[in-house]
Each structure stands twice: as structure tokens, then as C-alpha cells.
Amino acid sequence: MSRIIMNLLWAPVVSLLEWKKIKVLVHKPNHGDQQIWKDLVESGQVTPVIDRQYPLHQAAQAIQDLGNGSVKGKAVVCLKF
């Protein structure tokens, strides 16, 4: 079983013992919102900061790094590295 799935299954237990919350973000794309973000990025008003890139096999490490606060921008998991 992958570490990501194991982490998600153990999340309720961990949250009870360590007062940490793990949630899965599910985003339903909205064309209007995407257009606003596109315009902001293209105009230079918003600059995405990519702190780290991880190959797919290190996705669990990416989640762990996000959770412990060692990533200061976005963490990107790449399908091809």
C-alpha cells in the first residue's frame, strides 16, 4: 500500500493523538476563477513560488515536507522528472 494512502487512512488516529488535522482538498474547477488567476499571473500581480519539485515516487515526502512546514512556497509533484 502506498504511503499516501496509509497516511490518509491513519489521519483520524493521528489527529486524535497529536492534535493534527489532515484533510484532502478537492477542487472543482471554475472557469471564471481560473480566468481571474490567469489574468493576475499574466499581469505580474501574482507570482507563484515553487520551492521544491519532487518526482512522483517521492509524493509522500512532498506531503511530509508540506506538513512539517519545511516548504516555503509550492511543492510540485512531477509525473516525469
N, CA, C and O atoms as CSV, one atom per row, in Angstrom:
chain,resi,resn,atom,element,x,y,z
A,1,MET,N,N,0.856,-1.180,0.000
A,1,MET,CA,C,0.000,0.000,0.000
A,1,MET,C,C,0.896,1.235,0.000
A,1,MET,O,O,1.877,1.288,0.742
A,2,SER,N,N,0.574,2.210,-0.809
A,2,SER,CA,C,1.416,3.398,-0.891
A,2,SER,C,C,1.358,4.191,0.413
A,2,SER,O,O,0.391,4.100,1.170
A,3,ARG,N,N,2.393,4.958,0.656
A,3,ARG,CA,C,2.471,5.747,1.886
A,3,ARG,C,C,1.389,6.813,1.931
A,3,ARG,O,O,0.893,7.146,3.008
A,4,ILE,N,N,1.015,7.354,0.777
A,4,ILE,CA,C,-0.025,8.389,0.749
A,4,ILE,C,C,-1.337,7.817,1.263
A,4,ILE,O,O,-2.003,8.426,2.100
A,5,ILE,N,N,-1.704,6.646,0.759
A,5,ILE,CA,C,-2.959,6.021,1.183
A,5,ILE,C,C,-2.888,5.661,2.663
A,5,ILE,O,O,-3.853,5.857,3.402
A,6,MET,N,N,-1.741,5.134,3.092
A,6,MET,CA,C,-1.583,4.798,4.509
A,6,MET,C,C,-1.729,6.044,5.381
A,6,MET,O,O,-2.374,5.999,6.429
A,7,ASN,N,N,-1.129,7.159,4.948
A,7,ASN,CA,C,-1.241,8.401,5.713
A,7,ASN,C,C,-2.692,8.863,5.804
A,7,ASN,O,O,-3.144,9.306,6.860
A,8,LEU,N,N,-3.414,8.758,4.700
A,8,LEU,CA,C,-4.817,9.176,4.710
A,8,LEU,C,C,-5.663,8.278,5.610
A,8,LEU,O,O,-6.571,8.753,6.293
A,9,LEU,N,N,-5.362,6.982,5.609
A,9,LEU,CA,C,-6.123,6.067,6.458
A,9,LEU,C,C,-5.805,6.270,7.939
A,9,LEU,O,O,-6.685,6.103,8.784
A,10,TRP,N,N,-4.578,6.623,8.262
A,10,TRP,CA,C,-4.168,6.833,9.650
A,10,TRP,C,C,-4.464,8.240,10.145
A,10,TRP,O,O,-4.326,8.509,11.338
A,11,ALA,N,N,-4.866,9.137,9.265
A,11,ALA,CA,C,-5.090,10.537,9.636
A,11,ALA,C,C,-6.033,10.707,10.824
A,11,ALA,O,O,-5.725,11.496,11.716
A,12,PRO,N,N,-7.166,10.005,10.880
A,12,PRO,CA,C,-8.052,10.191,12.045
A,12,PRO,C,C,-7.384,9.805,13.370
A,12,PRO,O,O,-7.601,10.460,14.389
A,13,VAL,N,N,-6.584,8.759,13.356
A,13,VAL,CA,C,-5.896,8.332,14.573
A,13,VAL,C,C,-4.837,9.361,14.967
A,13,VAL,O,O,-4.733,9.741,16.133
A,14,VAL,N,N,-4.062,9.801,13.993
A,14,VAL,CA,C,-3.014,10.796,14.256
A,14,VAL,C,C,-3.627,12.078,14.795
A,14,VAL,O,O,-3.091,12.673,15.730
A,15,SER,N,N,-4.739,12.510,14.223
A,15,SER,CA,C,-5.354,13.763,14.673
A,15,SER,C,C,-5.842,13.664,16.115
A,15,SER,O,O,-5.851,14.664,16.833
A,16,LEU,N,N,-6.246,12.477,16.546
A,16,LEU,CA,C,-6.668,12.307,17.939
A,16,LEU,C,C,-5.478,12.333,18.892
A,16,LEU,O,O,-5.564,12.888,19.987
A,17,LEU,N,N,-4.378,11.733,18.473
A,17,LEU,CA,C,-3.213,11.609,19.345
A,17,LEU,C,C,-2.323,12.858,19.344
A,17,LEU,O,O,-1.746,13.203,20.375
A,18,GLU,N,N,-2.210,13.526,18.214
A,18,GLU,CA,C,-1.262,14.635,18.089
A,18,GLU,C,C,-1.928,15.986,17.822
A,18,GLU,O,O,-1.227,16.975,17.608
A,19,TRP,N,N,-3.204,16.050,17.830
A,19,TRP,CA,C,-3.946,17.285,17.563
A,19,TRP,C,C,-3.599,17.875,16.201
A,19,TRP,O,O,-3.600,19.094,16.033
A,20,LYS,N,N,-3.305,17.023,15.239
A,20,LYS,CA,C,-3.034,17.476,13.874
A,20,LYS,C,C,-4.214,17.087,13.001
A,20,LYS,O,O,-4.845,16.051,13.214
A,21,LYS,N,N,-4.498,17.907,12.042
A,21,LYS,CA,C,-5.591,17.630,11.119
A,21,LYS,C,C,-5.026,17.402,9.722
A,21,LYS,O,O,-4.195,18.175,9.247
A,22,ILE,N,N,-5.473,16.358,9.082
A,22,ILE,CA,C,-5.095,16.073,7.705
A,22,ILE,C,C,-6.378,16.036,6.898
A,22,ILE,O,O,-7.301,15.282,7.206
A,23,LYS,N,N,-6.422,16.856,5.866
A,23,LYS,CA,C,-7.608,16.900,5.019
A,23,LYS,C,C,-7.191,16.797,3.563
A,23,LYS,O,O,-6.082,17.182,3.192
A,24,VAL,N,N,-8.072,16.285,2.760
A,24,VAL,CA,C,-7.849,16.203,1.331
A,24,VAL,C,C,-8.622,17.342,0.681
A,24,VAL,O,O,-9.819,17.512,0.915
A,25,LEU,N,N,-7.926,18.109,-0.129
A,25,LEU,CA,C,-8.557,19.219,-0.827
A,25,LEU,C,C,-9.062,18.729,-2.173
A,25,LEU,O,O,-8.292,18.230,-2.993
A,26,VAL,N,N,-10.344,18.873,-2.391
A,26,VAL,CA,C,-10.936,18.525,-3.668
A,26,VAL,C,C,-11.434,19.822,-4.287
A,26,VAL,O,O,-12.269,20.523,-3.715
A,27,HIS,N,N,-10.912,20.124,-5.454
A,27,HIS,CA,C,-11.237,21.389,-6.105
A,27,HIS,C,C,-12.047,21.117,-7.364
A,27,HIS,O,O,-11.629,20.339,-8.221
A,28,LYS,N,N,-13.184,21.748,-7.470
A,28,LYS,CA,C,-13.988,21.655,-8.678
A,28,LYS,C,C,-13.665,22.886,-9.514
A,28,LYS,O,O,-14.018,24.001,-9.130
A,29,PRO,N,N,-12.997,22.701,-10.652
A,29,PRO,CA,C,-12.580,23.848,-11.464
A,29,PRO,C,C,-13.753,24.742,-11.858
A,29,PRO,O,O,-14.836,24.265,-12.195
A,30,ASN,N,N,-13.511,26.026,-11.807
A,30,ASN,CA,C,-14.494,27.030,-12.166
A,30,ASN,C,C,-13.828,27.939,-13.193
A,30,ASN,O,O,-12.819,28.578,-12.894
A,31,HIS,N,N,-14.378,28.000,-14.385
A,31,HIS,CA,C,-13.741,28.753,-15.469
A,31,HIS,C,C,-13.529,30.224,-15.105
A,31,HIS,O,O,-12.483,30.791,-15.422
A,32,GLY,N,N,-14.491,30.834,-14.455
A,32,GLY,CA,C,-14.360,32.249,-14.079
A,32,GLY,C,C,-13.207,32.482,-13.123
A,32,GLY,O,O,-12.439,33.429,-13.296
A,33,ASP,N,N,-13.075,31.620,-12.106
A,33,ASP,CA,C,-11.968,31.744,-11.161
A,33,ASP,C,C,-10.624,31.516,-11.844
A,33,ASP,O,O,-9.655,32.227,-11.579
A,34,GLN,N,N,-10.575,30.531,-12.714
A,34,GLN,CA,C,-9.324,30.258,-13.418
A,34,GLN,C,C,-8.920,31.438,-14.297
A,34,GLN,O,O,-7.735,31.748,-14.412
A,35,GLN,N,N,-9.884,32.088,-14.908
A,35,GLN,CA,C,-9.584,33.247,-15.749
A,35,GLN,C,C,-9.027,34.398,-14.914
A,35,GLN,O,O,-8.103,35.089,-15.344
A,36,ILE,N,N,-9.588,34.605,-13.721
A,36,ILE,CA,C,-9.089,35.662,-12.828
A,36,ILE,C,C,-7.637,35.379,-12.454
A,36,ILE,O,O,-6.795,36.274,-12.522
A,37,TRP,N,N,-7.334,34.123,-12.054
A,37,TRP,CA,C,-5.961,33.769,-11.696
A,37,TRP,C,C,-5.023,33.919,-12.881
A,37,TRP,O,O,-3.901,34.403,-12.731
A,38,LYS,N,N,-5.472,33.509,-14.043
A,38,LYS,CA,C,-4.659,33.630,-15.261
A,38,LYS,C,C,-4.310,35.090,-15.512
A,38,LYS,O,O,-3.156,35.417,-15.789
A,39,ASP,N,N,-5.299,35.964,-15.418
A,39,ASP,CA,C,-5.069,37.391,-15.641
A,39,ASP,C,C,-4.109,37.975,-14.611
A,39,ASP,O,O,-3.245,38.779,-14.960
A,40,LEU,N,N,-4.248,37.580,-13.347
A,40,LEU,CA,C,-3.355,38.075,-12.295
A,40,LEU,C,C,-1.911,37.633,-12.522
A,40,LEU,O,O,-0.984,38.422,-12.339
A,41,VAL,N,N,-1.721,36.383,-12.916
A,41,VAL,CA,C,-0.371,35.878,-13.170
A,41,VAL,C,C,0.224,36.553,-14.396
A,41,VAL,O,O,1.384,36.967,-14.376
A,42,GLU,N,N,-0.554,36.666,-15.455
A,42,GLU,CA,C,-0.049,37.288,-16.683
A,42,GLU,C,C,0.292,38.765,-16.489
A,42,GLU,O,O,1.215,39.270,-17.129
A,43,SER,N,N,-0.432,39.460,-15.624
A,43,SER,CA,C,-0.159,40.877,-15.386
A,43,SER,C,C,0.990,41.078,-14.398
A,43,SER,O,O,1.453,42.203,-14.209
A,44,GLY,N,N,1.450,40.003,-13.771
A,44,GLY,CA,C,2.560,40.112,-12.829
A,44,GLY,C,C,2.128,40.477,-11.417
A,44,GLY,O,O,2.978,40.670,-10.548
A,45,GLN,N,N,0.828,40.575,-11.168
A,45,GLN,CA,C,0.343,40.912,-9.829
A,45,GLN,C,C,0.498,39.744,-8.857
A,45,GLN,O,O,0.615,39.944,-7.648
A,46,VAL,N,N,0.496,38.530,-9.394
A,46,VAL,CA,C,0.677,37.337,-8.578
A,46,VAL,C,C,1.804,36.523,-9.207
A,46,VAL,O,O,1.799,36.265,-10.410
A,47,THR,N,N,2.762,36.124,-8.387
A,47,THR,CA,C,3.869,35.304,-8.862
A,47,THR,C,C,3.897,34.010,-8.052
A,47,THR,O,O,4.163,34.040,-6.850
A,48,PRO,N,N,3.630,32.890,-8.690
A,48,PRO,CA,C,3.694,31.631,-7.952
A,48,PRO,C,C,5.138,31.311,-7.573
A,48,PRO,O,O,6.056,31.497,-8.373
A,49,VAL,N,N,5.326,30.832,-6.357
A,49,VAL,CA,C,6.657,30.479,-5.875
A,49,VAL,C,C,6.716,28.964,-5.717
A,49,VAL,O,O,6.021,28.378,-4.887
A,50,ILE,N,N,7.565,28.348,-6.534
A,50,ILE,CA,C,7.753,26.903,-6.449
A,50,ILE,C,C,9.030,26.670,-5.660
A,50,ILE,O,O,10.128,26.982,-6.121
A,51,ASP,N,N,8.869,26.117,-4.460
A,51,ASP,CA,C,10.013,25.882,-3.591
A,51,ASP,C,C,10.741,24.604,-3.962
A,51,ASP,O,O,11.969,24.574,-4.030
A,52,ARG,N,N,9.978,23.551,-4.200
A,52,ARG,CA,C,10.592,22.255,-4.477
A,52,ARG,C,C,9.809,21.476,-5.516
A,52,ARG,O,O,8.596,21.627,-5.656
A,53,GLN,N,N,10.541,20.635,-6.242
A,53,GLN,CA,C,9.922,19.706,-7.180
A,53,GLN,C,C,10.299,18.296,-6.754
A,53,GLN,O,O,11.444,18.024,-6.394
A,54,TYR,N,N,9.308,17.402,-6.802
A,54,TYR,CA,C,9.520,16.016,-6.399
A,54,TYR,C,C,9.111,15.100,-7.547
A,54,TYR,O,O,8.122,15.372,-8.227
A,55,PRO,N,N,9.855,14.020,-7.774
A,55,PRO,CA,C,9.365,13.009,-8.716
A,55,PRO,C,C,8.172,12.286,-8.076
A,55,PRO,O,O,8.003,12.316,-6.857
A,56,LEU,N,N,7.367,11.654,-8.890
A,56,LEU,CA,C,6.143,11.016,-8.412
A,56,LEU,C,C,6.401,10.027,-7.279
A,56,LEU,O,O,5.606,9.937,-6.343
A,57,HIS,N,N,7.500,9.287,-7.356
A,57,HIS,CA,C,7.763,8.289,-6.314
A,57,HIS,C,C,8.113,8.919,-4.961
A,57,HIS,O,O,8.209,8.209,-3.961
A,58,GLN,N,N,8.303,10.242,-4.918
A,58,GLN,CA,C,8.566,10.935,-3.659
A,58,GLN,C,C,7.379,11.800,-3.220
A,58,GLN,O,O,7.545,12.751,-2.457
A,59,ALA,N,N,6.191,11.464,-3.705
A,59,ALA,CA,C,4.998,12.244,-3.350
A,59,ALA,C,C,4.752,12.236,-1.841
A,59,ALA,O,O,4.348,13.250,-1.272
A,60,ALA,N,N,4.992,11.106,-1.199
A,60,ALA,CA,C,4.802,11.044,0.255
A,60,ALA,C,C,5.749,12.001,0.967
A,60,ALA,O,O,5.370,12.635,1.952
A,61,GLN,N,N,6.983,12.106,0.472
A,61,GLN,CA,C,7.949,13.037,1.060
A,61,GLN,C,C,7.484,14.476,0.861
A,61,GLN,O,O,7.654,15.313,1.748
A,62,ALA,N,N,6.898,14.766,-0.294
A,62,ALA,CA,C,6.372,16.109,-0.556
A,62,ALA,C,C,5.287,16.470,0.450
A,62,ALA,O,O,5.272,17.582,0.978
A,63,ILE,N,N,4.387,15.541,0.715
A,63,ILE,CA,C,3.314,15.778,1.680
A,63,ILE,C,C,3.887,15.958,3.084
A,63,ILE,O,O,3.440,16.815,3.846
A,64,GLN,N,N,4.877,15.140,3.409
A,64,GLN,CA,C,5.508,15.264,4.723
A,64,GLN,C,C,6.196,16.618,4.870
A,64,GLN,O,O,6.073,17.263,5.912
A,65,ASP,N,N,6.917,17.056,3.838
A,65,ASP,CA,C,7.596,18.355,3.885
A,65,ASP,C,C,6.598,19.505,4.001
A,65,ASP,O,O,6.853,20.476,4.712
A,66,LEU,N,N,5.472,19.402,3.313
A,66,LEU,CA,C,4.436,20.421,3.443
A,66,LEU,C,C,3.875,20.442,4.862
A,66,LEU,O,O,3.643,21.505,5.439
A,67,GLY,N,N,3.662,19.250,5.409
A,67,GLY,CA,C,3.089,19.140,6.742
A,67,GLY,C,C,3.977,19.677,7.843
A,67,GLY,O,O,3.487,20.253,8.815
A,68,ASN,N,N,5.292,19.492,7.697
A,68,ASN,CA,C,6.189,19.960,8.761
A,68,ASN,C,C,6.669,21.391,8.546
A,68,ASN,O,O,7.457,21.909,9.337
A,69,GLY,N,N,6.194,22.033,7.475
A,69,GLY,CA,C,6.487,23.445,7.259
A,69,GLY,C,C,7.837,23.743,6.637
A,69,GLY,O,O,8.257,24.900,6.614
A,70,SER,N,N,8.532,22.726,6.129
A,70,SER,CA,C,9.847,22.988,5.538
A,70,SER,C,C,9.755,23.518,4.110
A,70,SER,O,O,10.767,23.944,3.552
A,71,VAL,N,N,8.571,23.503,3.509
A,71,VAL,CA,C,8.365,24.058,2.170
A,71,VAL,C,C,7.805,25.466,2.330
A,71,VAL,O,O,6.784,25.655,2.991
A,72,LYS,N,N,8.457,26.439,1.740
A,72,LYS,CA,C,8.045,27.835,1.903
A,72,LYS,C,C,7.202,28.356,0.739
A,72,LYS,O,O,6.644,29.449,0.830
A,73,GLY,N,N,7.101,27.616,-0.321
A,73,GLY,CA,C,6.280,28.001,-1.463
A,73,GLY,C,C,5.411,26.813,-1.839
A,73,GLY,O,O,4.842,26.144,-0.976
A,74,LYS,N,N,5.319,26.562,-3.122
A,74,LYS,CA,C,4.559,25.414,-3.606
A,74,LYS,C,C,5.485,24.212,-3.745
A,74,LYS,O,O,6.659,24.360,-4.084
A,75,ALA,N,N,4.963,23.043,-3.486
A,75,ALA,CA,C,5.661,21.793,-3.741
A,75,ALA,C,C,4.985,21.162,-4.955
A,75,ALA,O,O,3.772,20.957,-4.972
A,76,VAL,N,N,5.787,20.860,-5.961
A,76,VAL,CA,C,5.242,20.316,-7.207
A,76,VAL,C,C,5.672,18.856,-7.331
A,76,VAL,O,O,6.855,18.534,-7.230
A,77,VAL,N,N,4.692,17.978,-7.551
A,77,VAL,CA,C,4.979,16.578,-7.800
A,77,VAL,C,C,4.887,16.368,-9.305
A,77,VAL,O,O,3.834,16.564,-9.913
A,78,CYS,N,N,6.008,15.966,-9.894
A,78,CYS,CA,C,6.097,15.817,-11.354
A,78,CYS,C,C,5.858,14.373,-11.772
A,78,CYS,O,O,6.376,13.443,-11.155
A,79,LEU,N,N,5.073,14.198,-12.821
A,79,LEU,CA,C,4.843,12.868,-13.349
A,79,LEU,C,C,6.072,12.365,-14.092
A,79,LEU,O,O,6.371,11.171,-14.052
A,80,LYS,N,N,6.786,13.252,-14.766
A,80,LYS,CA,C,8.051,12.914,-15.431
A,80,LYS,C,C,9.095,13.873,-14.892
A,80,LYS,O,O,8.858,15.079,-14.822
A,81,PHE,N,N,10.249,13.343,-14.509
A,81,PHE,CA,C,11.287,14.196,-13.932
A,81,PHE,C,C,12.491,14.234,-14.801
A,81,PHE,O,O,13.469,14.905,-14.472
